[in-house]
Amino acid sequence: MSATRRHILASTGASLAGIAFTGAFSELFAGTAAATPPGGPAGHTGRAGYGPLIPDPDGLLDLPRGFRYKVLSREGDPLRSGEGTVPGNHDGMTALVGRRGRVHLVRNHENRATASNGVPTVEGLTYDPVARGGCTALELDGRNNVLAERVALAGTAVNCAGGPTPWNTWLTCEETDDKAGTNGYTKDHGFIFEVDPADPHRTGAVPLTAMGRFPHEAIAVDPRSGIVYETEDAFTKPFGLFYRFLPEKPLGGTGSLRAGGTLEAMRVPGVPDLSVVQEPGTCFERVEWVPVPDPLARRTPIRLQDFGPKGITHAQKLEGCYWGGSSVYFVSSFASAEDGSAADHYGQVWRYEPHKRRLTLVVAFGPASDIRLPGESPDNICLAPSGGLMVCEDGDGAQHVYGLTRRGEVYAMARNAHNIGTDAEPEYGEFAGVTFSPDGRTMYVNCYEPGTTFAVTGPWH
């Protein structure tokens, strides 16, 4: 949760009328299935979306006709494990394959030290007992019945996003770089932790320190090489960096990342700030990777460290990160010159091709972007099994999950109907953690506040 593109648009007086995005929009879907996954929904019918959203009589989630939802878990309810209550601030999430057709959902809780409903501490799964963030895990059967729900990681801070690994675990990211003694913490924070939702004690509460200490947002793993790409979400200057981690034991399975490796930051020669690049299709052929001097940021945050006379490349609000085809994609949600960026923009999507060391700006948003377009601070993004994207909106007013087709058409998939404000001044929690079941038949998504996890089923195209 942070300042949004809507806020930037309002402060600069930019128009909110008319959808405007440019670039190779189809690039967003590289690597998505052209056909239906085994056991998944029918192929795409050619029409965008599923029709208008129908108001939910229970006031929770509006969906198109023919779709239905099930509430899997809600903040404040008892955890089925008996370890306490379901924590709040539901954020990033993934769905992993379980045995005998079961699904493991692992879910972040973006709690700070002052959170009233934090993740319960559990012996063997707690890093810093003062911290209130972490992860919980749900085990579901083939009909989305909850079989188990328990703490998977506790004592971490501000767990925002992350990403799945090829060996069926979740890497959860702390979006803070608070050190021990700050906010009462007893240990340094700003790390990535590995979580095995099927057996959390197998991964425990061990920070992957070699992967760096900084305000992490998301990761993506190259399934061929095992290299992990990482985004740093920094709203104020100095802005974040884009990293890659070269593990000593690539693709070694659960626990292999603990063996260490080398953390590097991306340098685009001659480009100290990615916001100056405004034209989609602009590419840089000789991207460099520079070793991080002190990955633990013992004295100086990484983004302020000395990377030599050539410097390093920064970008404001680096958030989403995912692997598609043979490339990694990452998102800069917006940039504002008032905040110190070299130029303004309203959202960028970048593609890095490791085999060519080439970086390309593939999509740019705004400034006349429609407020309904999923450039309104797209927080969590996932590739849909039968093609296209699902995007969680994080802004003001009504909150949606939007779908984007390969043809660039935008449609509303879900709307949060739970008013946490008043009738006169309604307010709705953001969506987060959108992901699909391994068979493609269910979309799982979180409402951040009050923390709620939904399973959505229906006539998927």
Disulfide bonds with the S-S distance in Angstrom:
none
